[in-house]
Amino acid sequence: MARIVQKFGGTSVADTDRIKAVAQRVKAEVDAGHQVAVVLSAMSGVTNQLVDYVTKMSPLYDAREYDTVVASGEQITVGLLAIGLQDIGIQARSWLGWQVPIRTDGMHGKARIKAVETEEMERRLAASEVLVVAGFQGLGPRNRITTLGRGGSDTSAVALAAALKADRCDIYTDVDGVYTADPRIVTKARKLEKITYEEMLEMASVGAKVLQTRSVELAMKQKVRVQVRSSYSDEPGTLIVDEDEIVEHELVSGIAYSRDEAKITLVGVPDRPGIAAAIFGPLAETSINVDMIVQNVSHDGKTTDLTFTVTTADFDRTIAVLEGKKSELKYAKLLSDKNVAKISVIGVGMRSHAGIAQRMFMALAEKSINIQVISTSEIKVSVLIGEEYTELAVRALHTAYGLDAA
């Protein structure tokens, strides 16, 4: 007997027929003798509709009441699934975040989980009851409902799996696993049997939308074995595991891309101590995350050009902040470009092999693709290129690293 947490996203519970299909998947695990907890998202599109209601009421809404409204979508799906399970003879009950409780901090709209109290849940599991838990939500200070931010149901599932010491956390999505590249772009992309936490974290952070980044971070920290599976197939998915579970590491595990990038260059910035802090400090205070950074010092050593990237969602705010600080920063001009994409090569095999970056640069050069910015980590090399070359670059790199399926 195993203890399994299953998580189903919005498309998997988009209507009552799909919720009934989810109930059958849960029943299959129960019939196999497993203890099961299920974490659900709201129906596809419902959270967007709830957010729209809030913003129409007031652009300057109370974040606490925002959470009260948008958390209601999951209440519908967990109630319906509990009913569906009972209808096919499975003992089940629904749990909202505050009923567990899943305790969080008070950062409404993007709360972080602090603890999951499982004493009553353990008792219910021991009595062969299926736990149907609302994802995305928790209980903050002063008993206020909180939400975890977009994609938060993945984090809810991993946190619950860690708290219940589950053998595995299955994340059901509309894809059947993690691929070496986006199969919509690369027809020869291969599904990976296993991938390390570190590789999945890098992939999630640079554009792969299979899992939310925070959920992978939590899984890695708590050593929760995660499997990405399809809601519409019984085929095994991709296991996300500790590096020790993978005997032979691939040189490169995958190619990821993100079109959600904007490049900003400050030309003629005075080259003096503290200038970087003066530029990036105000951006951080406005909750703008900066990604790739490149600095070029002029020949006379008096000025520097500084290039960095932000998400397209933060683009307008970034421009506004920097223009507001122009008199203080004393830069000559500000250049910007939203027609860029970030391409990343990821693999733990990079730790023990040289020449990975060179192969990337040569493959792009052979396709006459210019590299604008470069950044690296221990298991990743990322480059910024013109957006129009995205698909060509991904295909070229997939072939260059021998990832094409036979």
C-alpha positions in Angstrom: 0.0 0.0 0.0 1.3 3.5 -0.9 0.2 6.9 0.1 -0.4 9.1 -3.0 -1.3 12.7 -3.5 -2.9 13.5 -6.9 -3.3 17.0 -8.2 -5.6 17.9 -11.1 -5.4 21.3 -12.9 -8.2 23.5 -14.3 -8.5 21.7 -17.7 -8.8 18.4 -15.9 -11.9 19.6 -13.9 -13.3 22.0 -16.5 -16.8 20.5 -16.3 -18.8 17.8 -14.6 -17.9 15.1 -17.1 -14.2 15.7 -16.6 -14.7 15.7 -12.8 -16.4 12.3 -13.1 -13.4 11.1 -15.1 -11.1 12.4 -12.3 -13.2 10.4 -9.8 -12.6 7.3 -11.8 -8.8 7.9 -11.7 -9.0 8.4 -7.9 -11.1 5.2 -7.6 -8.5 3.2 -9.5 -5.8 4.1 -6.9 -8.2 3.4 -4.0 -9.1 0.0 -5.6 -5.4 -0.8 -5.8 -5.2 -0.4 -2.0 -3.6 3.0 -1.8 -4.4 5.9 0.5 -5.2 8.9 -1.6 -5.4 12.7 -1.1 -6.5 14.8 -4.1 -5.7 18.5 -4.7 -7.8 20.4 -7.2 -7.6 23.7 -9.0 -10.7 25.7 -10.0 -12.4 25.0 -13.3 -10.5 26.3 -16.3 -11.2 30.0 -16.7 -13.0 30.4 -13.4 -10.1 32.1 -11.6 -9.7 34.6 -14.4 -13.4 35.4 -14.2 -13.2 35.9 -10.4 -10.2 38.2 -10.8 -12.2 40.2 -13.4 -15.1 40.6 -11.0 -12.7 42.1 -8.4 -11.0 44.5 -10.7 -14.4 45.7 -12.0 -15.5 46.5 -8.5 -12.4 48.5 -7.7 -8.9 48.8 -9.3 -7.5 49.5 -5.8 -9.0 46.5 -4.1 -8.4 45.2 -0.6 -6.0 42.2 -1.2 -7.6 40.3 1.7 -11.0 40.5 0.1 -9.5 39.6 -3.3 -8.3 36.4 -1.8 -11.8 35.7 -0.4 -13.3 36.0 -3.8 -10.7 34.2 -6.0 -10.4 31.3 -3.5 -14.0 30.4 -4.1 -13.3 28.6 -7.4 -11.7 25.6 -5.7 -14.5 25.3 -3.3 -16.8 24.3 -6.2 -14.5 21.7 -7.6 -13.6 19.9 -4.3 -17.3 19.7 -3.4 -18.2 18.3 -6.8 -15.4 15.7 -6.8 -16.4 14.6 -3.2 -20.0 14.1 -4.5 -18.7 12.3 -7.5 -16.6 9.9 -5.4 -19.4 9.2 -3.0 -21.7 8.5 -6.0 -19.4 5.6 -7.1 -19.0 4.2 -3.6 -15.8 5.9 -2.4 -15.8 7.5 1.0 -14.6 11.1 0.6 -15.0 14.6 2.0 -13.8 18.0 0.8 -11.4 20.2 2.7 -10.8 23.9 2.1 -7.5 25.5 3.0 -8.8 26.9 6.3 -10.3 23.6 7.3 -7.0 21.6 7.1 -5.6 24.1 8.0 -2.8 25.0 5.6 -1.2 27.9 7.4 0.5 30.7 5.4 2.0 34.1 6.0 -0.1 37.2 5.4 1.2 38.1 1.9 -2.3 38.1 0.3 -2.3 37.1 -3.4 1.0 35.3 -3.2 1.2 33.8 0.3 3.8 31.2 1.3 3.0 28.0 3.1 4.3 27.8 6.7 2.7 24.6 7.9 0.2 21.9 7.1 -1.6 20.5 10.1 -2.4 16.9 9.3 -3.6 15.2 12.5 -7.2 14.9 11.5 -6.3 14.0 7.9 -4.1 11.2 9.1 -7.1 9.8 11.0 -9.3 10.1 8.0 -6.8 8.3 5.7 -6.4 5.5 8.2 -10.2 5.1 8.0 -9.9 4.7 4.1 -11.3 8.1 3.4 -10.2 10.1 0.3 -9.1 13.6 1.1 -10.3 16.1 -1.5 -8.4 19.3 -0.8 -8.7 22.8 -2.4 -5.4 23.9 -3.9 -4.2 27.5 -4.2 -5.5 28.6 -0.8 -4.6 28.6 2.9 -5.2 30.4 6.2 -3.2 33.4 7.1 -2.8 35.5 10.3 -6.0 36.6 12.0 -7.9 33.7 10.3 -8.0 35.4 6.9 -8.2 33.3 3.7 -5.1 33.6 1.6 -4.1 32.5 -1.9 -0.7 31.3 -3.1 -0.5 33.0 -6.5 -1.0 31.6 -10.0 -0.1 28.0 -10.3 -0.3 27.7 -6.5 -2.2 24.4 -6.6 1.0 22.6 -7.6 2.6 24.1 -4.5 -0.4 23.0 -2.4 -0.1 19.4 -3.6 3.7 19.2 -3.0 3.3 20.7 0.5 0.5 18.3 1.4 2.5 15.4 0.1 5.5 16.5 2.2 3.3 16.9 5.3 1.6 13.5 4.8 4.9 11.8 4.0 3.4 10.6 0.7 5.3 8.1 -1.4 4.6 10.2 -4.5 2.8 13.3 -5.7 1.2 12.9 -9.2 0.6 16.2 -11.0 -2.0 15.6 -13.8 -1.9 18.1 -16.6 -2.7 18.3 -20.3 0.8 17.0 -21.2 2.0 13.5 -20.5 5.4 14.4 -19.1 8.4 16.5 -19.3 10.0 16.7 -22.8 13.5 17.5 -24.0 11.8 20.5 -25.8 8.4 21.9 -26.5 6.9 19.2 -28.8 4.9 21.8 -30.6 8.1 23.3 -31.9 10.4 20.2 -32.0 8.6 17.2 -33.5 11.5 15.0 -32.5 11.3 16.0 -28.8 11.5 13.0 -26.4 9.6 12.4 -23.2 12.0 12.0 -20.3 11.6 9.1 -17.9 13.3 10.9 -15.1 14.6 14.4 -14.5 16.4 15.9 -11.4 14.8 18.6 -9.2 17.6 21.0 -10.2 17.0 20.5 -13.9 13.2 20.8 -13.6 13.7 24.0 -11.5 15.9 25.5 -14.1 13.4 24.5 -16.9 10.5 26.0 -14.9 12.4 29.2 -14.2 13.3 29.8 -17.9 10.0 29.2 -19.6 8.9 25.5 -19.4 5.3 25.8 -18.1 4.9 22.2 -17.0 5.2 23.0 -13.2 5.2 26.1 -11.1 8.7 27.1 -9.9 7.8 27.3 -6.3 6.4 23.7 -6.3 9.6 22.4 -7.7 11.6 24.3 -5.1 9.5 22.8 -2.3 9.7 19.3 -3.8 13.5 19.5 -3.9 13.7 20.9 -0.3 11.3 18.2 1.1 12.5 15.4 -1.2 9.0 14.8 -2.5 9.0 12.4 -5.6 6.8 14.2 -8.2 5.4 12.6 -11.3 4.0 14.7 -14.2 1.2 12.7 -15.9 -1.5 13.2 -18.5 -5.1 13.5 -17.3 -6.2 11.8 -20.5 -3.8 8.8 -20.6 -2.8 5.9 -18.4 0.8 6.0 -19.6 3.5 6.7 -17.0 4.7 10.3 -16.9 8.1 11.9 -16.0 9.4 11.4 -12.5 11.1 14.4 -10.9 13.6 13.0 -8.4 16.8 13.5 -6.5 20.0 13.3 -8.5 21.0 10.1 -6.8 18.1 8.3 -8.4 19.4 8.8 -11.9 22.3 6.5 -12.7 23.6 7.9 -15.9 23.1 11.6 -16.5 22.5 13.1 -19.9 24.9 15.8 -21.0 21.9 18.0 -21.7 18.4 17.2 -20.6 16.4 19.8 -22.4 16.1 23.1 -24.3 13.7 25.7 -22.9 12.6 29.0 -24.2 10.7 32.1 -23.0 9.1 34.8 -25.1 8.1 36.6 -21.9 11.3 38.8 -22.0 12.1 42.5 -22.5 15.6 44.0 -22.8 16.5 47.4 -21.4 19.8 49.2 -21.9 21.0 52.2 -20.0 23.6 54.0 -22.1 26.3 56.2 -20.7 25.8 55.5 -17.0 28.5 57.1 -14.8 30.9 54.3 -13.8 31.1 54.8 -10.0 30.8 52.6 -6.9 27.1 52.1 -6.0 25.6 52.8 -9.5 24.3 49.2 -9.8 22.6 49.4 -6.5 21.1 52.8 -7.4 19.6 51.3 -10.6 18.4 47.9 -9.3 17.4 49.0 -5.8 14.4 51.0 -6.9 13.3 48.2 -9.2 13.5 45.7 -6.3 11.4 48.0 -4.1 8.8 47.9 -6.8 8.9 44.1 -6.9 10.4 44.0 -10.3 12.6 40.9 -10.9 15.7 41.4 -13.0 17.1 38.4 -14.9 20.1 38.6 -17.2 22.6 41.5 -16.7 25.5 42.6 -18.8 27.8 45.6 -18.2 30.2 47.1 -20.6 32.7 49.8 -19.5 33.8 52.5 -21.9 37.4 52.9 -23.0 37.9 56.0 -20.9 36.5 54.2 -17.8 34.1 57.0 -16.9 30.9 55.6 -18.2 29.3 52.2 -18.7 26.4 50.7 -20.7 24.2 48.4 -18.6 21.8 45.9 -20.2 19.3 43.7 -18.4 16.1 41.8 -18.9 12.7 41.9 -17.1 9.4 40.1 -17.8 7.1 41.8 -20.4 4.6 42.3 -17.6 7.1 44.4 -15.7 8.3 46.3 -18.8 6.2 49.5 -18.5 6.8 49.7 -14.7 10.5 49.3 -15.2 10.6 52.1 -17.8 8.6 54.4 -15.5 10.9 53.8 -12.5 14.1 54.4 -14.5 12.8 57.5 -16.2 11.7 58.8 -12.8 15.3 58.3 -11.6 17.1 59.8 -14.6 18.3 62.9 -12.9 19.8 60.8 -10.1 21.2 58.0 -12.3 22.5 60.5 -15.0 22.4 58.0 -17.9 22.6 59.4 -21.4 19.7 57.5 -22.9 17.4 54.5 -22.3 16.9 51.8 -25.0 14.3 49.1 -24.9 13.3 46.0 -26.9 10.4 43.7 -26.3 11.1 41.6 -29.4 13.5 39.2 -27.8 13.4 35.6 -26.5 15.5 33.7 -24.0 16.8 30.3 -25.0 18.3 28.0 -22.4 20.2 24.7 -22.5 19.8 22.7 -19.2 21.5 19.6 -17.9 23.3 18.4 -14.7 25.9 16.7 -17.0 27.3 20.2 -17.6 29.0 20.0 -14.2 31.4 17.3 -15.5 31.8 18.3 -19.1 33.5 21.2 -20.8 32.5 22.8 -24.1 28.7 22.9 -23.6 28.4 26.7 -24.1 30.8 26.6 -27.1 28.5 24.0 -28.8 25.5 26.3 -28.2 27.2 29.3 -29.6 28.5 27.4 -32.7 25.0 25.9 -33.4 23.4 29.4 -33.3 26.2 30.9 -35.4 25.6 28.3 -38.1 22.0 29.5 -38.3 23.2 33.2 -38.4 21.5 33.9 -35.1 23.0 36.8 -33.2 23.4 36.5 -29.4 22.6 39.7 -27.5 23.1 38.6 -23.9 24.6 35.5 -22.2 24.1 34.2 -18.6 25.1 30.9 -17.0 24.6 28.8 -13.9 26.2 25.5 -12.9 23.7 23.5 -15.0 22.3 26.1 -17.5 23.4 28.4 -20.3 20.9 31.0 -21.4 21.2 33.5 -24.3 19.0 36.3 -25.5 18.2 36.4 -29.2 15.7 38.1 -31.5 12.2 36.8 -30.9 11.8 35.9 -34.6 14.5 33.2 -34.3 13.0 31.4 -31.3 11.8 28.2 -33.1 14.8 28.0 -35.3 17.2 28.3 -32.3 15.3 25.6 -30.3 15.3 23.1 -33.1 19.0 23.8 -33.9 20.1 23.3 -30.3 17.9 20.2 -29.9 19.8 18.6 -32.8 23.2 19.9 -31.8 23.0 18.2 -28.4 21.8 14.9 -29.8 18.3 15.1 -28.3 16.3 14.3 -31.4 14.3 11.1 -31.1 15.4 8.3 -33.5 
